[in-house]
Amino acid sequence: QQQVKQSPQSLIVQKGGISIINCAYENTAFDYFPWYQQFPGKGPALLIAIRPDVSEKKEGRFTISFNKSAKQFSLHIMDSQPGDSATYFCASRGGSQGNLIFGKGTKLSVKP
Amino acid sequence: EPEVTQTPSHQVTQMGQEVILRCVPISNHLYFYWYRQILGQKVEFLVSFYNNEISEKSEIFDDQFSVERPDGSNFTLKIRSTKLEDSAMYFCASRSEAGQNSPLHFGNGTRLTVT
């Protein structure tokens, strides 16, 4: 069964610190790896995404690191802010119709 | 910025009743999806829809579920006879094309409560 394994389940970080969330996937045919941010009562919103031909992608304070040989990718949030407190989902795309398979999510709390 | 809209935001129904969840995808999008999220758990794929037919579905999407695009703007999910375990947030999503550069846009969801 295709899975995306995400850790940790929850994370508490001080304001200004670095938040790191990890994901591992199984299927080498996956071709797209997005991270979604979800606030309570809202749908997931695309935060940043990477393709397997790139090892790192940075957008502002958010960076994805991708290790193709290990089938792992991670989200780094630099200078974490209380407004970053949300649930973060990694995902992988493998279906022909662009279907995403999500990890179980990480609830991030950034303390002021 | 265009967005996916879902109605109602919260639906309460009794077990065994039929419910229809409604979505208006972004207007120029071609691929449509339903996902669900049981409280506190991961987002799970239900079904994808393209060119007026189901293109892929998960094992969750059994005979109790159906989808329809009744006109040029709406995309609906019908649950024929709801069960307690159908209680979840249901998210509609759409994308403009299936390629690598086309992100999936989610609506804010419908919270379905089956009593």
Chai-1 contact restraints between the chains, C-beta under 6 A:
chainA,res_idxA,chainB,res_idxB,connection_type,confidence,min_distance_angstrom,max_distance_angstrom,comment,restraint_id
A,Y32,B,Q100,contact,1.0,0.0,6.0,A-B,restraint_1
A,K42,B,N108,contact,1.0,0.0,6.0,A-B,restraint_2
A,G43,B,F91,contact,1.0,0.0,6.0,A-B,restraint_3
A,G43,B,F106,contact,1.0,0.0,6.0,A-B,restraint_4
A,G43,B,G107,contact,1.0,0.0,6.0,A-B,restraint_5
A,G43,B,N108,contact,1.0,0.0,6.0,A-B,restraint_6
A,G43,B,G109,contact,1.0,0.0,6.0,A-B,restraint_7
A,P44,B,F106,contact,1.0,0.0,6.0,A-B,restraint_8
A,L46,B,P103,contact,1.0,0.0,6.0,A-B,restraint_9
A,G95,B,E56,contact,1.0,0.0,6.0,A-B,restraint_10
A,Q97,B,S48,contact,1.0,0.0,6.0,A-B,restraint_11
A,Q97,B,S55,contact,1.0,0.0,6.0,A-B,restraint_12
A,Q97,B,E56,contact,1.0,0.0,6.0,A-B,restraint_13
A,Q97,B,A98,contact,1.0,0.0,6.0,A-B,restraint_14
A,G98,B,Y31,contact,1.0,0.0,6.0,A-B,restraint_15
A,G98,B,R95,contact,1.0,0.0,6.0,A-B,restraint_16
A,G98,B,A98,contact,1.0,0.0,6.0,A-B,restraint_17
A,N99,B,F45,contact,1.0,0.0,6.0,A-B,restraint_18
A,N99,B,S48,contact,1.0,0.0,6.0,A-B,restraint_19
A,N99,B,E56,contact,1.0,0.0,6.0,A-B,restraint_20
A,F102,B,K42,contact,1.0,0.0,6.0,A-B,restraint_21
A,F102,B,V43,contact,1.0,0.0,6.0,A-B,restraint_22
A,K104,B,K42,contact,1.0,0.0,6.0,A-B,restraint_23
A,G105,B,K42,contact,1.0,0.0,6.0,A-B,restraint_24
